[in-house]
Structure formats: structure tokens, C-alpha cells
């Protein structure tokens, strides 16, 4: 669950709370604190609460399967001495089948592109889009050239004219 909360925190990186960082003659650069946004923005709080509730239910579902497997293994251990080899192998096969199904369930929920990850994206993407729209609108109205995120060090907004990727690529081509 910590991994999921981390993913949620990383996805939440925008706000309208802008603080001046550097007000040079021509450039207006400001920054945001995306961690504070996640904690203080009501819609993010609601989304996080809903997500946590769903994760709790998925944990219960996964734990129930694990307990069932443990019970089957304990029962087999108790009966191992009185079971025939054929019956013992049959029960071991049942347990193995149950383990495979349980692992698939756990992976379908918590694995890459699992239900938890997809649900997290479904809950946060509309919020991030909304926040990014506000960021851009505020940046344009206030004349900000760049908005940095103090938490993850990524640029949340910048004027296209400030990008120097083409220049860097040209210089890299010269070094080959």
C-alpha cells in the first residue's frame, strides 16, 4: 500500500498556490509544492480516501485467499501420515492450483497495470488535468515564464520558447 500511496503522491504535482522563486528582469519563475497540494486540495483528499477504501477491500480479498491456502497446507500437514501417496499428491496439486489462482488475483489487483494502478490513474488524472489547466491559466494571466515543483524538481509549466532541447540535440550531433 505504501507503493500505491507513493504513486499517488508522484502523480499529484500541480497547484494554484504559486510562490515567487526568482523575479529576474525578463523572466518570472515561480514554484509550487505538490505535496501540500495533495494534502490540502479537497478533491485530492476525497480521491485518496476513496482509493484507500478500495485498496483496503482488495487487501481483504487477497488476504482471504492467502489464509485459505495456509489452512489447506496446515490440513495437509496434519493428515500427511495417514494419506496415501496418491491422495497426498492430489491435495498438493489442489494447493498448487489455489496458489497459482491467488498469485494471479494478487497480481491482477496490485501488479503493474493492475486494478489498483488503473483505479489510481482514473481518480487522479482528471484532477491533474484540472490543476494543470489552472496552472497554465494562472501562468498566462500573471506572466509567469516557468513554474517549478519544489517537491520533485520537475517543471510544471514553462513557455515553449524557453526549451532548448533542439539546441542540445544539435550539439550532441556535432560530438558524434
Residue pairs with C-beta under 8 A, 6 or more apart in sequence:
1 55
1 59
4 51
4 55
4 110
4 116
4 117
4 120
7 117
7 120
8 38
8 48
8 51
8 120
8 124
9 35
9 38
10 152
11 120
11 121
11 124
11 125
11 128
12 34
12 37
12 38
12 41
12 44
12 124
12 127
12 128
13 32
13 34
13 37
13 128
13 149
13 151
13 152
13 154
13 156
14 32
14 34
14 37
14 128
14 131
14 132
14 134
14 135
14 149
14 156
15 32
15 33
15 34
15 36
15 37
15 41
15 131
15 134
15 135
16 131
16 134
16 135
16 138
17 32
17 33
17 36
17 37
18 30
18 31
18 32
18 138
18 142
18 144
18 147
19 30
19 31
19 32
19 33
20 28
20 29
20 30
21 29
21 30
21 31
21 148
22 29
23 29
26 145
27 145
27 146
28 142
28 143
28 144
28 145
28 146
29 144
29 145
29 146
29 147
29 148
30 144
30 146
30 147
30 148
31 147
31 148
31 149
31 150
32 135
32 147
32 148
32 149
32 150
32 156
33 149
33 150
33 151
34 149
34 150
34 151
34 152
34 156
35 151
37 44
37 131
38 44
38 48
39 45
41 127
41 131
43 127
43 130
44 124
44 127
47 123
47 124
47 127
50 123
51 119
51 120
51 123
54 116
54 119
55 116
58 109
58 110
58 115
58 116
61 105
61 109
62 102
62 105
62 106
62 109
62 110
65 98
65 101
65 102
65 105
65 106
66 102
68 98
68 102
69 95
69 98
69 99
69 102
72 91
72 94
72 95
72 98
73 95
75 91
76 83
76 88
76 91
76 92
76 95
79 91
80 88
83 91
107 114
108 114
108 115
109 115
109 116
110 116
132 156
132 157
135 147
135 156
135 157
136 157
138 144
139 145
139 147
139 157
144 157
145 158
145 159
145 162
146 155
146 157
146 158
146 159
146 162
147 155
147 156
147 157
147 158
148 154
148 155
148 156
149 155
149 156
